[in-house]
Amino acid sequence: MSSMRNAVQRRNHKERAQPLERQKWGVLEKHKDYSLRAADYNAKKARLKALRQKAAERNPDEFHFAMMSSKTDNHGRKITDRGNKALSTDTVKLLKTQDAAYLRTMGQKTRRAREKVEMEYVLGDGVGKINVVGGGSRKAAEKIVFVGTKEEQREYALNGKKAEPGKRDLEDIDPEDMMMDGQEGVEDGADDLPPLQPKQSKALLEAQESAQRERRALRKQHKREQEARRSKLEALKTRERELFAAEQELEIQRAKMSNSVGGVTKTGLKWKVRERKR
């Protein structure tokens, strides 16, 4: 009979999910979660009640001889042995040596990363390489072109080819300059022809607009990348300074432990190592 009851498909009972308007509060709390939270709250409440009762029933005249040797700090906490064993001086010096080596290694790693990001930031901001993105395919192909001057970089970013000295493309000539040249020729009487009117087809205009949009998008992307590089560079510089300061502090501590440099005692007395006069 039980096998027949198990053969019948039963309804899957699913837990209620968090409503959409309350998703910012996280996962919906179930009854088992509430039970755990309530048990923890009640346990803390009972502990606080017991401490209040113990403080209310405290005897101010209570005394035992252990109070003579015990001490408390400024916050009222009892200073006692917590079972920690003090390390020897040689062990502490060895540990500080390992810490200094780790800080030195991380400092060198951070310095190399900082130099790499700094070079990328300088190359992206001035003379250097250009990342050219082809817009033909869906997944754009990248090509790195190295230029010599900032003008060549700007020329390549605009026209997609290096600028040759002493040569000017027809696309770089402004139509207004052509019209002004024609008018000057008419005024001088050298040429009676009407001014040149450049004719551009619809396809050419669309191609120029598309090229302008791509250049604008590339400029925005380049600006965002430069901002990210600058933020990363500042973070790496800060980390490098902190690692260097920590390494210097460890070196000073090791030198003090080996009595090779002076320092300040707990009472504020300054001392220094007297070297033997030669």
C-alpha positions in Angstrom: 0.0 0.0 0.0 2.8 2.3 0.8 4.4 1.6 -2.5 1.2 2.7 -4.3 1.1 5.9 -2.2 4.7 6.7 -3.2 3.9 6.0 -6.9 1.4 8.8 -7.0 2.9 12.2 -7.9 2.5 14.7 -5.2 2.5 18.5 -5.3 5.8 20.2 -4.9 5.6 22.6 -2.0 7.8 25.6 -2.7 8.9 28.3 -0.4 7.5 31.7 -0.9 10.0 34.1 -2.5 10.7 37.7 -1.5 8.2 40.1 -3.3 9.7 42.3 -6.0 9.1 45.5 -4.1 11.0 44.1 -1.1 14.0 42.6 -2.9 16.2 45.4 -1.6 15.9 43.9 1.9 17.5 40.6 0.8 16.2 37.1 1.0 12.9 36.5 2.6 13.3 35.2 6.2 11.9 31.8 6.8 10.6 30.4 10.1 13.8 28.5 10.8 15.8 31.7 10.4 13.5 33.5 12.7 13.9 30.7 15.3 17.6 31.0 15.3 17.5 34.8 15.5 15.0 34.7 18.4 17.1 32.1 20.3 20.2 34.2 20.0 18.3 37.4 21.1 16.9 35.6 24.1 20.2 34.2 25.1 21.8 37.7 25.0 18.9 39.1 26.9 19.3 36.6 29.7 23.0 37.2 29.9 22.5 40.9 30.2 19.9 40.4 32.9 22.2 38.2 34.9 25.0 40.8 34.7 22.7 43.6 35.8 21.6 41.5 38.8 25.2 40.7 39.6 26.2 44.4 39.5 23.2 45.4 41.7 24.1 42.8 44.3 27.8 43.6 44.4 29.3 44.2 47.8 31.4 47.4 47.8 33.3 46.2 51.0 34.4 42.9 49.4 38.2 42.3 49.7 40.6 39.5 49.1 44.4 39.5 49.1 44.6 38.9 45.3 43.5 42.5 44.9 46.8 43.7 46.3 48.8 42.2 43.3 46.3 42.6 40.5 46.3 45.7 38.3 43.9 47.3 35.8 44.5 49.5 32.8 42.9 52.9 32.1 39.7 51.3 30.8 39.2 49.2 33.9 40.3 45.9 32.4 42.2 43.5 34.6 45.9 43.1 33.5 46.7 39.4 33.9 48.5 36.6 32.3 46.5 35.3 29.3 48.7 32.3 28.6 50.8 34.0 25.9 54.5 33.1 25.9 57.0 35.9 25.2 59.3 35.2 22.2 63.0 35.5 22.5 64.9 38.4 21.1 66.5 36.3 18.3 63.2 34.9 17.3 61.6 38.4 17.1 64.6 39.7 15.1 64.2 36.8 12.7 60.5 37.5 12.2 61.1 41.1 11.6 63.7 40.2 9.0 61.2 38.0 7.2 58.6 40.9 7.4 61.2 43.3 6.0 61.9 40.9 3.1 58.2 40.6 2.4 57.7 44.3 2.5 60.7 44.8 0.2 59.4 42.3 -2.3 55.9 43.8 -2.3 57.5 47.3 -2.7 59.4 46.2 -5.8 56.3 44.6 -7.3 54.3 47.7 -6.6 57.1 49.9 -8.1 57.1 47.8 -11.3 53.4 48.0 -11.6 53.5 51.8 -11.0 56.1 52.3 -13.7 54.1 50.2 -16.2 50.9 52.2 -15.5 52.8 55.5 -15.6 54.3 54.6 -19.0 50.8 53.7 -20.3 49.4 57.0 -19.0 52.2 59.1 -20.6 52.0 57.3 -23.9 48.2 57.6 -24.0 48.3 61.3 -23.1 51.1 62.3 -25.5 53.4 60.8 -28.1 53.3 57.0 -28.3 51.2 54.2 -29.6 47.6 54.4 -30.9 45.1 51.6 -30.6 43.2 51.6 -33.9 39.8 49.8 -33.8 38.4 48.6 -37.1 34.6 49.1 -37.4 33.9 46.5 -40.1 33.2 43.4 -38.1 31.1 42.9 -35.0 34.2 42.0 -33.0 36.5 44.9 -33.6 40.2 44.1 -34.5 42.9 46.1 -32.8 46.1 47.3 -34.3 49.0 49.2 -32.6 50.7 51.9 -34.6 53.8 53.7 -33.3 54.2 57.4 -34.2 56.9 59.9 -33.6 55.1 63.2 -32.8 51.8 64.3 -31.3 50.7 65.8 -34.7 51.2 62.4 -36.3 49.2 60.8 -33.6 46.3 63.2 -34.0 46.5 62.9 -37.9 46.4 59.1 -37.6 43.5 59.2 -35.1 41.5 61.4 -37.5 42.3 60.0 -40.9 43.6 56.5 -40.2 47.0 57.0 -41.9 50.3 58.7 -41.1 50.8 62.3 -42.2 53.6 62.8 -44.7 55.7 65.9 -44.5 54.9 68.5 -47.1 51.7 66.7 -48.3 48.1 67.8 -47.6 45.1 65.6 -48.3 42.1 67.0 -50.1 39.9 66.0 -47.2 41.9 68.3 -44.9 41.2 71.4 -47.2 38.3 73.3 -45.8 35.6 74.2 -48.4 35.4 77.7 -47.0 39.1 78.2 -47.7 38.5 77.0 -51.3 35.7 79.5 -51.7 37.9 82.3 -50.2 40.7 81.4 -52.6 38.2 81.6 -55.5 37.0 85.0 -54.4 40.5 86.4 -54.0 41.2 85.2 -57.6 38.1 87.1 -58.8 39.1 90.3 -57.0 42.6 90.1 -58.4 41.3 89.6 -61.9 43.5 86.6 -62.4 40.7 84.2 -62.9 37.1 85.0 -64.1 35.8 81.5 -63.2 33.1 81.2 -60.5 34.2 79.9 -57.1 34.5 76.1 -56.7 31.5 74.4 -55.1 32.5 71.0 -53.7 29.9 68.4 -54.6 29.4 65.7 -52.1 27.1 62.7 -52.5 24.8 61.4 -49.9 26.8 58.3 -49.4 29.9 60.4 -48.8 28.1 62.6 -46.2 26.9 59.5 -44.4 30.4 58.1 -44.4 31.8 61.3 -43.0 29.1 61.4 -40.2 29.8 57.8 -39.4 33.6 58.5 -39.2 32.9 61.5 -36.9 30.8 59.4 -34.6 33.5 56.7 -34.4 36.2 59.4 -33.7 33.9 60.9 -31.0 33.4 57.5 -29.4 37.2 56.7 -29.6 37.9 60.1 -27.9 35.4 59.3 -25.1 36.8 55.8 -24.6 40.4 57.2 -24.5 39.4 59.7 -21.9 37.8 57.1 -19.7 40.8 54.9 -20.0 43.1 57.8 -19.1 41.0 58.6 -16.0 41.2 54.9 -14.9 44.9 54.8 -15.4 45.3 58.1 -13.4 43.3 56.7 -10.5 45.3 53.4 -10.5 48.5 55.3 -10.7 47.6 57.4 -7.6 46.7 54.3 -5.7 49.9 52.5 -6.6 52.0 55.6 -5.6 50.2 55.7 -2.2 50.8 52.0 -1.6 54.4 52.3 -2.6 54.9 55.1 -0.1 53.2 53.1 2.7 55.3 50.0 2.0 58.5 52.0 2.0 57.5 53.7 5.3 56.7 50.3 6.9 60.0 48.9 5.7 62.0 51.8 7.1 60.1 51.4 10.5 61.0 47.7 10.6 64.7 48.5 9.8 64.7 51.0 12.7 63.2 48.5 15.1 65.8 45.8 14.1 68.6 48.4 14.6 67.2 49.3 18.0 67.0 45.6 19.0 70.7 45.1 18.1 71.7 48.3 19.9 73.2 49.9 16.8 71.1 53.1 17.0 69.7 55.2 19.7 66.0 55.7 20.7 63.6 56.8 23.4 62.8 54.8 26.5 59.4 54.2 28.0 59.9 57.1 30.4 60.8 59.5 27.5 64.5 59.4 28.0 66.5 59.7 24.8 69.7 57.7 24.4 72.2 57.0 21.7 75.0 54.6 21.0 78.4 56.1 21.8 81.0 55.1 19.3 84.6 54.5 20.3 86.9 57.3 19.2 89.6 56.3 16.9 
